[in-house]
Amino acid sequence: MAASTSGVKDANSYLTAKQSSSPKELAADWALLEEYHNKKLWHQLTLKLAAFVKKDHLQKGTELIDLYNNFIQGFENKINPLALVEIVSHIIPQYSNPRDALTFLESIESKVKSNSDAVALAKVLQGNILLDQINDQDATKKIIDDVEKILDDADGITTVHGRYYLLASKYFRQKGHHADYYRTALRYLGCIELSDLTTNEKVQHAFFLGLAALLGEGVYNLGELLAHPVLDSLKGTNNAWLIDLLSAFNSGDIAKFELMKPKWREVPDLLAHELKLKQKISLLCLMEMTFKRASNKRDLTFQEISQATRLPIDEVELLVMKALAQGLVKGAIDQVGQTVHMTWLKPRVLNRQQISSMVDRLNVWCKEVHEMENLLEDKGQDFLTL
């Protein structure tokens, strides 16, 4: 009991000293913290601390580290574990040695182990330090895997998901895993309000996502990105051409892809994977050809595919086999007749033009059904009287 009383006295002494040495605008905040602490109003104290640690005056030196050591540490077991880690997230930037910051976070993690969200956030904060400051990619990947398991068991989307996906996307971008980056970066944007990002952050996300969509293995649903408002941030910038290039890929427009070559060849990653880009847009062109055909008219000749994709006719069969192997289409190849019969196309997010085309085909189908209905009404009597 005596130790507890001593702790309270130490905290009050610290708060009193801060009140007398702080600017007038902060003195009232220190006094309120002391009042909540003395009255054991832990919820109110937590809310106040969450806002207080963001004050500009506290972002210099070791002000926040001192706040934790002299005040928060004495009652950290009284407040919400996730809220504690949120507060700690503002403290760790003041550690000059990243290893010391990791040690601090590990101690916090052990104190909040009863709350899975708090543990996940503590691990994500450690992952950011390991990746950004220490450049330990292996340790970062282990944290990403550990947090993924924790979040898989979470009910719905938590406040930690966005931070986790941001960490994972940074890791995959550094590793050059374009498809994984594309998926995690899109999920990150889905967990936050786009308005919370600065203009530069939006432009950066849009540009990296665009490159990942083009270079990512197995990424063929480009309509998902084209429909995302983050791409609007590229309009009016030097990289606005990327939106047009993504649109060309989405519609399998090889002519536009070739026309834009002077632009996209200026990006080293795209130039280095020119053959890969040509293969991807050829597959998307084949998908678009299938999409535009009526379901009962999906027999494509090798010659038609060759003309649309600008591939030699002897490479058409290999292209179709790749599309079948990757599950982009289903169908059968007639080698003798030099045709391909398509029976199914992998669903994609459609743009307005593609939706309009689908509506036109539905209208034609409805018209044909109506004509058949009229025919049955006219001729049905003959069958009934037989």
N, C-alpha and C positions, 0 to 999 in steps of 0.2 A: 504494500500500500504506500509505503514511504517513497518507493521508486516512482510510482505513478504520480504522486504529488510533486516530486522533483521534476518530472517530465513536464507537467503542466506549468510549473514555475518557469522552467527553461523556455518553453514556448511563449509564455506571456512576456518574458523578458525580451525575447527576440522580437516579438510583434511591437512591443512598446518602443524598442530602439529604432525599429524601421519607421514607425509613425513619426518620431521626432526628427529623423534624418531624411525623410522623403519629401518630395514636393507636395504642396498643399492638395493638389488633385488626387494624389495617391494616399495621403494620410487617412482620408475617410475610408478608403478601401481596406487599409490595414486594420483600422478600428473595427470595421464590420466583421472582418475575419476573426478578430479576437472575440467579439461578442458571440458569434455563432459557435466558436470553439468552446468558450466558457459555458454556454448554455447547452452544449452537446447537440446542436441542431445539425446533424451530419449531412442531411440531404441539402439543406440550404447552403451549408459550407461547401459541399461538393460543387454545386452549381456556381457559386461565387468563385471558387478556385478555377473552375474550367474557363471562366471568362477572364479571370485575373491574370493567369499565366500568359495570356496573349498581349498584355499591355506592352507597348513599345519600350517603356522605361526599364522593363525587366529583361529585355532581349540582349543586354550587353554583359560582358564578363561572366561571372558564375552566379548571378543573382538567383536564377531559378534552382540551381543545384543547392545553393544555401537555403532556399525556401523549403526544399524537400528535406534536407538534412536536419534543419532546425525546427521544422513545423509539421509538414505533412507526414513524415515518417512516424510521428508519435501517435497518429490515429488512422493510418492507412487501412487498417483492418476493419475500420468502422464504415467505410464508404464503399459504394458499388465498385466491384473489381474492374469492370470495363471502363467506368469513368476514371478510375485511378490510372489505367494504362493510357487513356486519352490525355490525361494531364501530363503523364510522364513523356508522351510523345513530343511535348513542347520543351521538355527539360534536356533531353539527350543531345540536341544540337550544341549545347554549351560545353560538352566534353571535348577538349582539344585532342585527346587520344581516343581513337575509335575503339580500341580494345577495352578501355575503361568504360565506354558507353555500352559495349556488349556485356561486360561483367555486370553492370548496373541493371540492364534489361533482363539478364538471366536471373538475377535475384528477385526482380519484380515478378517474372513469370512463375517462380516457385511460390510466390505469395498469393497469386490469383488462380492457382491450378484448379480451384473448384468451379471456375467459370470458363467454359470452352471458348466463348467469343473473346474474352480477355486474353487467354493463352494464345489464341490465333493472332490477335493484334500484336502482342508482345513479340511473337515469332516474326511477323511481317516487318516490324521495326528493326529487328536484328538482321533480317534479310536485306533490307535497304542499306544498312551499314556495310554488310559483307560484300554487297555488289558494287555500291557507289564509292566506298572509301577504301576497302581492303582488296577489292577485286578477286574475291574468292568465289568463283562460279560454282565449284563443286558443293561448297557449304550452302550456298544460296539455293541450289537445286534441291538439296535435302530439305531445306526449310519449306520450299514451295510444295514439295510432295507431302510433307507433314501437315501443312496448313490445308492442303486440298482434302485430305482425309477428314480433318476436323469440320471443314465447311460442308462436306458432303452429307454430314449428319445434322446439319443445321436446318431449322424450320424456316423455309423461305429465304429471302435475301436479307442479310444483316449489314450493319454499318462497316463490317470488316471486309466484305466481298470486294468493294471497289478498290481498297488499298491492296488487297491480295492480287487482283487482276492487273493492277498497275505494276506491281513488283514482278509478276510473272511475265508480263509483256516486255518489260525492260530487259529481263534475263534472256528471253527468246530472241529479242532484237540483237542483243550483243552476240549471241551464239549463231545468228544468221538462220534461225529456224522460222522461215517466213510464214508458213501455214499456222504454226502454233502462236506466233506473234499476232497474226491476223485475228484469230479466234479470241485470244485473251484481251487484246486491245479493244475489240468490239464489245466484249462483255464489260470491260471497265467503263466504257462510255455509256453502257446501258445501266450502270449502277449509280451514275452521278447526274447532276444537273449540268448540262453543257454550258449554261450561263456562269457557272462557278469557275470555268477555265478562262485564262487570259487569251487574248487574240493570238499571241505567239504560240501558246500551248495548243490551241485549236488547229492552227496551221501545221504545226509539227505533227500532231496526231493524224491529220488528214493526209499529209504527204507520206508518212511512213506506212499508213494503212493502205494507201493506193499502191505503193511499191510492193507491199506484202501480198496484196490481192493478185497482182500480176505475176509474182514470182513464186507464190506458195503452191506446193504440191497438193493437188486435190482440191484447190479453191477454184470453183467454177460458178458459184452463186454470187456473181459480182453485183447483182441487183440489190442485194442487202446493203452493200456499202453505198451504192449510188443513191439509195433512198434515204441515207442518213444525213441529217442537217450539218454534220461536221464538215462535209465536203464543200459547203457553201463558203467556208473560210478561205478556200483557195481562190475564189473568184476575185479578180482584180490584182492578183499577185503574179509573180513570174512563173509560178507552177500551175497556173489555171489550166494549162494544156493537159494536165494529168486527168482532169475530169473527162475531157473529150476522148482521151486514150482509153479510159475505163469503159466509157460508153461504146467505143468501137469494139472492145473485147466482148462486152456483154451481148452485143448484137452480131458478133462474128463478122464484123466488117473489115475484111482483110485489106481492101483498097484504102480505107482510111488509115489503117495501121501502117501501111507502106508510105502513105502520104505524110504521116507525122514522124517518119523516121529521123529527120534532122533534129527534132525536138527531143525524143526519148533517147537518142544515142548520146546526148550530152550527159546523161546519168550513168556513171560507171557501172552500177549494178545491173542496169537494164542492158547496156551494151555488152557486158560480159555474158549475158544469158540470152542473146538474140535468138539462137536456135530454139531454146526452151520456150521463148515467147511465141515464136512462129508455130510451134507444135500446139501450144495452148489455144491460140486463136483459131487454129485449124479445127480443133475439136469443138470449140464453141461455134464455129461456122457450121459444122455438121449438125450440132444440136439445133441451131436456128433454122437450118433447112428442114429438119424433121418437124420442128414446132410449127412452121408455116404451112405444112401440108395437112390436108384433111385426113382424118384417121383412116379413111378407106382409100387414100391415095398416097401412101407412104412407101412407094417403091422408088428408090433413088438409083439412078444409073451411075456407074463409075465415072462416066463422062461428065455428068452433071456435077458430081462431087469434085472432080478434078478442076472443072472450070471455076467453081465457087471458091475452092480453097487455094487455087493456083499451085496445086501439087501435080507432079507427073502422074499419069494414070496408073503407072505400076506401083505407086506408093499409096494409092487410095485404099486398097484392101488392108494394109497395115494400119492406116489411120482408123478405119472402122473397127478393126480388132482391138485397138487401144481404147476406143470409146466403149466398146462392149466390156472389156476387161475392167475398166474403172467404174462401171455401173452408170455411165452417163446415158446410155440408151440400151434398149433390148431389141433384138431382131435376129435376122438370119441373112447370111451372105450366099448369093448364088454365083459361084465362080464361073460357071459355064455361061450364064446369061449376063454376067458382069453387072449385077444389080444387088441392091441391099433392100430387104423388106424390114422396115422399122415398126415395132409394135408398142413401144413405150419410151417415154422421155423423162429423165429425172426432173422432178419439180424444182422450179427456181422462183426467185422474186422477180416479177415482171415490171418493166417500165410501162408508161402510158401507151406508147406505140404498140408494144407487144400485147397489152390488154385489149387495145382497140382491135387488133388483128384477131384475137381470140373471140371478141364479141361479134365481129363480122362472120366468123365461121359458125358461131352459135346461132346467129340469125339465119344463115343459110340452112343449117340443120333443122331449125324450127320450121322454116318454109317447106323443106322436103317432107317433114313429118306431117305438116298440115295438108300438103298435096296428097300424101298417101292416105290420110284420113278421108279426104274427099273422094279419092278413088274407091276406097272400101265402101263408102256410103252409096256411091253410084253403082258399083258392081256387086255389092254384097247381096242384093236382092236375088241376083241370078243364082248365087250359090245356095241361098236358103230355099229356093223353089226346086232344086234338083231332087 
